[in-house]
Amino acid sequence: MREEFIRTRNYIKLVESFANLKNLPETAPRMGLAFGDFGLGKTVGLEKIAAQENAILLRATQTWSKSSLLSKLCTELGLDTKGHSSMMHERVKESFILEPRIVIIDEVDALLKAEKLSVLELLRDLHDETQIIIFFVGMEEANAKFKKYRHYYSRIVELIKFEGIALQDIESFCALSDVKIETDLIHFFVKRYPNLRQIKVLLLRLENWCEMNEVASVDLNCFKRSGVEHGLNTQN
């Protein structure tokens, strides 16, 4: 299977959202949130955009504290990580004022809990102090969780709900396979697996099966006979 980036409709929505935030005046709130289920291209799309925008892309974890986040930001900005949190905060703030950078926080769900509120507040402070763009990405529940923090949610002016992968996206993805995927199987994927992560697993298994059985083209009947669905978790 060839490795090639697919411009899915979810990716296009992300690009448009970042463009909208960049076009806002610096005095306006410039926060965004994208949320949705797994396997819809969030992470791959973010990596692409981060590279294009020279953005800082960080994946939140349960272990984050204000100090550890500031240390990560200092490292990304090429700043000294020594000293107390207040010292690192000032370095990061001054750097963002002199040279603004977009900050993307993936897996933000890890911060949407009471004990991590101080970390969220740090990001809000940096946004308000420096007018940088901050974009959060999380799972399906992230939007509802953010709404609990009304003072924070009011700053989120770009909101994206990731949708299931469309037929055209799956067609493009299947075209990367080393075997020909017939139309009826593509439509089956749309109904059963509107999720590129799962489809990739299935295609890789299918390619191995086709190689062993000298099969060059796979329709739905052939796919069912192959047994490659066995053991695939459709819940996560």
C-alpha positions in Angstrom: 0.0 0.0 0.0 1.4 3.4 -1.0 1.9 6.1 1.6 0.2 9.2 0.3 -1.6 12.0 2.0 -5.4 12.2 1.2 -7.1 15.6 1.3 -10.3 14.4 3.0 -13.2 16.6 3.6 -12.3 16.7 7.3 -8.8 17.9 6.4 -10.2 20.6 4.2 -12.5 21.8 7.0 -9.4 22.0 9.2 -7.5 24.1 6.7 -10.4 26.5 6.3 -10.7 26.9 10.0 -7.1 27.8 10.5 -7.4 30.3 7.6 -10.4 31.9 9.3 -8.5 32.2 12.6 -5.5 33.8 10.8 -7.8 36.3 9.1 -9.2 37.6 12.4 -7.8 40.7 13.9 -5.3 40.1 16.7 -7.6 41.8 19.2 -10.3 39.2 18.7 -10.5 35.8 20.4 -8.6 33.3 18.2 -9.2 29.8 19.6 -10.5 26.8 17.7 -11.7 23.3 18.6 -12.1 20.3 16.4 -13.7 17.2 17.9 -14.9 13.8 16.7 -14.4 10.1 16.9 -11.1 8.2 16.3 -9.8 7.3 12.9 -11.2 10.4 11.1 -7.9 11.8 10.1 -7.5 14.4 12.9 -3.9 13.5 13.8 -2.6 13.2 10.2 -4.3 16.4 9.2 -2.8 18.3 12.2 0.7 17.1 11.4 0.3 18.3 7.9 -1.0 21.7 8.9 1.6 22.1 11.7 4.4 21.6 9.2 2.8 24.1 6.7 2.2 26.7 9.4 5.3 26.2 11.4 3.0 25.6 14.3 3.8 24.0 17.7 1.9 20.7 17.9 1.7 19.1 21.3 -0.3 16.0 22.5 -1.7 16.5 25.9 -1.3 13.7 28.5 -2.7 13.0 31.9 0.7 13.9 33.5 0.8 17.5 32.2 1.2 20.3 34.8 1.7 24.0 34.3 5.4 23.5 34.7 5.7 20.6 32.3 3.7 22.4 29.6 5.8 25.6 30.0 9.0 23.4 29.7 7.6 21.8 26.5 6.8 25.2 25.0 10.3 26.5 26.0 11.9 23.6 24.3 9.8 24.1 21.1 10.7 27.8 21.1 14.4 27.2 21.7 14.3 28.9 25.1 15.9 28.1 28.4 13.9 25.7 30.6 15.7 26.5 33.8 14.0 28.3 36.7 10.5 28.5 38.2 7.3 28.4 36.2 6.9 32.1 36.4 10.3 32.6 34.7 9.5 30.2 31.9 6.1 31.8 31.5 7.7 35.2 30.9 10.1 33.7 28.3 7.3 32.0 26.4 5.2 35.1 26.5 8.0 37.4 25.2 8.8 34.9 22.5 5.2 34.7 21.3 4.9 38.5 21.3 8.1 38.9 19.2 7.4 36.0 16.9 3.8 34.6 17.1 3.4 30.9 16.6 0.2 28.9 16.3 -0.2 26.3 19.2 -2.1 23.1 18.5 -3.1 20.9 21.5 -4.1 17.4 20.4 -5.8 15.0 22.8 -7.2 18.0 24.8 -9.6 15.6 26.6 -6.7 14.9 29.0 -7.0 18.5 30.2 -10.8 18.7 30.4 -11.1 17.7 34.1 -11.1 19.7 37.3 -7.6 18.8 38.4 -6.1 20.0 35.1 -8.0 23.3 35.0 -4.8 25.2 35.9 -3.1 23.9 32.7 -6.1 25.1 30.6 -5.9 28.5 32.3 -2.3 28.8 31.5 -3.1 28.3 27.8 -5.9 30.9 28.1 -3.5 33.4 29.7 -0.9 32.9 26.9 -3.7 33.4 24.3 -4.9 36.6 26.0 -1.4 38.0 26.7 0.1 37.4 23.3 -2.9 37.1 20.9 -1.6 33.9 19.4 -3.9 31.3 17.8 -4.6 28.2 20.0 -6.3 25.3 18.4 -7.6 22.3 20.4 -8.4 18.9 19.1 -10.3 16.2 21.0 -12.7 13.3 20.9 -16.4 13.4 20.5 -17.1 14.5 24.1 -14.6 17.4 24.0 -17.1 20.0 22.9 -19.6 19.2 25.6 -16.8 19.2 28.2 -15.5 22.6 27.1 -19.0 24.1 27.4 -18.7 23.6 31.2 -16.0 26.4 31.2 -18.2 29.2 29.8 -15.5 31.9 30.1 -13.2 29.7 28.1 -15.7 28.4 25.6 -16.6 32.0 24.6 -13.1 32.3 23.1 -13.6 29.4 20.8 -14.7 31.0 17.6 -13.9 28.2 15.2 -15.7 24.9 15.8 -15.4 21.7 13.7 -17.2 18.5 14.2 -15.3 15.7 12.3 -17.7 13.6 10.2 -17.5 10.0 9.1 -15.2 9.5 6.1 -17.0 10.2 2.9 -17.3 7.9 -0.1 -14.9 10.0 -2.2 -12.3 9.9 0.7 -12.6 6.1 0.9 -12.3 5.7 -2.9 -9.1 7.8 -2.8 -7.7 5.8 0.1 -8.5 2.4 -1.5 -6.8 3.6 -4.7 -3.5 3.5 -2.8 -3.9 -0.3 -2.3 -1.6 -2.7 -4.1 -4.8 -4.6 -5.2 -7.8 -3.3 -7.0 -10.7 -2.7 -4.6 -14.0 -3.1 -6.5 -17.0 -0.7 -6.1 -19.2 -2.9 -4.0 -16.5 -3.3 -1.5 -15.8 0.4 -1.3 -19.5 1.0 -0.6 -19.4 -1.7 2.1 -16.5 0.2 3.7 -18.6 3.4 3.7 -21.4 1.7 5.6 -19.4 -0.5 7.9 -16.1 1.2 8.3 -16.3 5.0 7.7 -12.9 5.2 9.4 -9.5 5.4 7.7 -7.6 3.8 10.6 -9.7 0.6 10.4 -9.7 0.5 6.6 -5.9 0.7 6.5 -5.7 -2.3 8.8 -8.1 -4.2 6.5 -6.3 -3.2 3.3 -3.0 -4.3 4.7 -4.4 -7.7 5.8 -6.1 -8.0 2.4 -3.0 -7.3 0.5 -1.2 -10.1 2.4 -4.0 -12.5 1.7 -4.1 -11.5 -2.0 -0.4 -12.1 -2.3 -0.6 -15.5 -0.8 -3.6 -16.4 -3.0 -2.5 -14.7 -6.2 -5.5 -12.4 -6.3 -5.3 -9.0 -8.0 -8.8 -7.7 -7.6 -11.2 -7.9 -4.6 -15.0 -7.4 -4.5 -17.2 -7.8 -1.5 -17.7 -11.6 -1.9 -13.9 -12.1 -2.2 -13.4 -9.8 0.8 -15.8 -11.9 3.0 -14.1 -15.1 1.9 -10.7 -13.7 2.9 -11.6 -13.5 6.6 -9.5 -10.4 7.1 -12.3 -8.8 9.2 -11.8 -11.4 11.9 -10.8 -9.9 15.2 -11.0 -6.3 14.1 -12.3 -4.1 16.9 -15.0 -1.8 15.5 -15.5 0.0 18.8 -12.3 2.0 19.2 
